[in-house]
């Protein structure tokens, strides 16, 4: 883990004290060894064991996001602070419940949006707050990439968590959803427009190739659709 002193912090220390796998303690042990964690770290074969460990102060949840709500709630109900990977949850109702629970118990809860802490992000925040860019009225954010499901994950790629709809995968809930990808865009929108008096509006569109197989639920629902382009426009 990154030494806090690299960002001029000296009153905290990061130590991996335990890890857990839902399938076996052996897998948790493999993880600890691969990540070169302290030999004193404990490997657990269940999440229930992990949350009972009194040496653990905060838990990083990195399971498939279809399970983020139940895993994070388990941590909170057992008095653990939580850093949860994106996508935070699969819907707003789940996110609201987690936040309410964390507040009730006085616990730290945060979505792991690492780009917020990039030096570039810090500099942009400062420029906006200091008024160097003037009054910001509109932010346009763009994310574009190509993804070939069959070539990346094989003919049975639909079983992979990235595109398995039962695990909240696919174009809508994982690869290009407002939850995991647009947070990168939205953080800069918030920086620029938070103090603007008018209401916020958002416009978003996805562009797909024309030769995709038909999907009754629409292109965003198909786990086999390859995203070409996403564009988000914010204004107030």
Secondary structure by P-SEA (a helix, b strand, c coil): cccccccccccbbbbbccccccccaaaaaaaaaaacccccbbbbccaaaaaacccccbbbbbccccaaaaaaaaaaaabbbbbccccccccaaaaaaaaaaaaaabbbbbccccccccaaaaaaaaaaaacccccccbbbbbbbbccccccccccccccccccccccccccccccccccccaaaaaaaaaaccccccbbbbbbbbcccccccccccccccccccccccbbbbbbcc
